[in-house]
Amino acid sequence: MQASRIASRVTAATAIAGTAVLALSAPAFAHVSVQPEGAAAKGGYAVVDFKVPNERDNASTTKVEVTFPTDHPLASVMPEPIAGWNVKVTKSKLDKPLTMHGEKIDEAVSQVTWTAADGKGIQPGYFQKFPLSVGALPDNTDQLVFKALQTYSDNEVVRWIEVPQAGQDEPENPAPVLQLSAATDGHGGSAGAKDTSDKTETAASDAHDTDTTARVLGVVGIVVGAAGVAYGVLAGRRRTA
């Protein structure tokens, strides 16, 4: 059983190596996206990065506008200062006030706009991250959709506003989507100790198998090397004779 697992891992490693080569040779399709720094747990606060790549060879990105969802408004949005960029946070009145920390909030952030202060912006071949501290994240949805506009120095505007749909191909200009994780302790509970224990045991088993695989491959390497040396010695004796 264990031997078959090791053999399977060696075969899988070879397949992964081949796939990596193909991945490096494939074209990259970059678009505006959003990812949390760590976890974005429901009901909590998080720092999220809007990643904006420049997809043009002859123009720079000079403006980025991100529109916030109105169905799940965020009352607290704080941008991080970025050298060379001005930032504007726009708030709008809410149809239904929110309650945060026992206080009613009747407005939330509707848009954040970054504008290149020096006109240079994001040059061709580069990308820029725009961090925001946001919260409190909603606890009644699994994701937040942010629509974004990317303006280039030649006045071209790319609209990243198409909402990806489950079971369908990614649209040409997908909107950034932030996936929310399960609430942590203090925000509705956690995943539980059993799941953590199972993961720990699995990790330990995998580590053991990895070590065994490495030893087997090491022995194979030694045998192959010894065979090569022996062959060289025999070949040398035959030439001498």
N, C-alpha and C positions, 0 to 999 in steps of 0.2 A: 504493500500500500504506500509506504513512505517512499520507496524507490520509484514507483510510478509517478508520485507527486514531484519528485526531483527531476525526473525525465521530462515531465510536462512543463516544469518551470524553465528548464534549459531550452526546450523547443519554443516556449512563449517568448523568452528573451531574444531569441534569434528573430522571431516574427516582429517583435517590437522594434528592433534595430532597423529592420527593413522598412517598417512603417514610418519611422522617424525620418529616414532618408527621403521618402516620398513626401512627407509633410513639409520638409524644408524646401523641396522643389516646387511645392504648390503655391499659387498666388495667394496673398493675404488680402482679405476683404475687411478693411477696418471701418468702424463707424462709431459714433458717439455712444458711450456706454456709461453705466453707473455701477460701482461696486463698493461695499462697505469695508472700512478698515477694521477687521475683526468680525464681530457679529452684529446683525441688525435685527434684534429680538423684538417681537411684538410687545407693545406697551412700554418699551424703553427708549433710550436715546442712542444715537450712533453718529459716527463720522463717516460720511460717504464721499467718494471721489468721482466726479464726472470726468471721464477720460476723453479728450478730444484730439483725434489725429488729424494732421493736415494731409488731404488726399490729392492735392494739386501740385503740379510741378512748377507752375509759373505764378502762383499767388499765395499769400499768407492768410491765415485765419485771424481776423481782427475783432470779431465779436461773437459771443456765445450767449444765447438766451435760453433759459430753462423754465418751462411752465410747470407749476406744481398741480397735482390732482385736486379737483374741487370736491370729489366724492369722499376723499379721506384727507382733509386739510391738516397741515402741520403748523402749529402755532409758534413754535420756536425754530428759527433757522438762522444760524450764525456763520458767515463766511470767514475763511482764513485769508489774511492779506497775502497777495501774490505780487512780487516785484514786477513792474511793467504793466500792471493791469488795474483798472478801476472797476469797482463792483457796486451794483445798485440792487437793493432788496425792496421789492414792491409788495405791499400788503393790500388786501381787499376785505370788505365786509362779508361776514358769513350769513347765509340764510338761516342757519341754525347754530347758535353759539355753542362753543365747546366748554367743558369743565376741566380745568387742570389745577391740581393741588388745591382743590376746594374753591377755586375762583373761576368765574365765567369769563370766557374770552369770545369777543364778538368779531374778531378779525384774524386772518391767517395769511401767511406768505403765499402769494399767487405767482410770483416770478422773480428769478434772480438773473441779472444781466452782467456779464463781464465784457469790458471794452478795453482794447489795447491802448495804454496811455501814450506810448511812444510811436504808435503806428506800425511797429514791427510785428507784433503778435506771434503766432505760431508759424515758423518758417517751414517751407517744403522739406519733407523728410523727418519731421519732428512731431511730437505730441505734447500736450500739456494736461496736467491734472488740476481740477478745480475742487478743493475740499470744502465741505459744508458740515457743520454740526446740526443735526436735525432731531426733532422729537416733539411731543411723544409720538412714537410710531403707533399706528392703529393696531388693535388686537382682533379685528374682525375681517381681515383680508390676508392673503398670502403674498401679495406683491403690490408695489406702487409703480405706476407708469408716469414717466416724466417726458413730455414732448419738448424737443429742442430745435433751435434754429442756429445754423452755423453760417456766419457771413465772412466772405473772403474779401481781400483787398481790391479785387476787380468788381466788387458789388454783387457777385454771385451769392445766392442764398440757398443753402441745402436744408431741406425741412425733414428732420428726423422725427416724424410724427405718426408713422404707421404702427399700430398696436399688433404685436405678434400674437397669433392665435394657436392654441394647442392643437397638435396633429396636422398643422399646415407648415409649408415651407416658410422660412424667414422672409419677410417682405424686403423690398429693395432698400427702403429707408426706414429701418425699424426704430421705434422710440426706445429710449433707455428704460430698462425695467429693473427695479430693485426688489430682489427676493427677500422676504422676511422669514426669519427663523422662529422656532417655538419660543414662547415666553420663558424667561429664566425665573429663578426664585425671586419672589417679591413682585412678579408681574404675571402671575397665573400658573406657577409651578414649573417643573423641569422635566427632563426626559426620564429620570429615575436612575437609581443606583445599579439596577440589574443590567441595564443597557451598557453602562460604563464598565461593569465587571466583565461582561461578555466581550467587549472590545479589547479590554486589557489581555484577556486570555488568548484571544485570536492573534493579537499583536505578538505575544510571547511565542506562540506556536509558529507564526510566520518567521520570527527572528531565528528560531531554532532551525527551521527548514532551510532558511537562507544560509546559515552558517554551515549546515551539512552539505548543501549544494556547492558552496565555495570550496570546502575541503575535497569533495569528489573531483571538482574541476582542477584543483591544485595537484592532486595525485595523478590525474590523467596527463596534465602538463609535464610532470616529472617523468612519467613513463615515456611519453613521446620524445622528450629531450634526451633521455638515456638511449632510446633506440636510435636517435639521430647520431649521437656520439659513437655508438657501437658500429653503426654502418660506416662512419667516416674512418674509424680505425681499421676495419676489415678492408675497405677500399684502398687504404694506404698500404697495407701489407701486400695486397695483390699487385699493386704497381711496383712495389719493391722487389717482389719475387719475379 
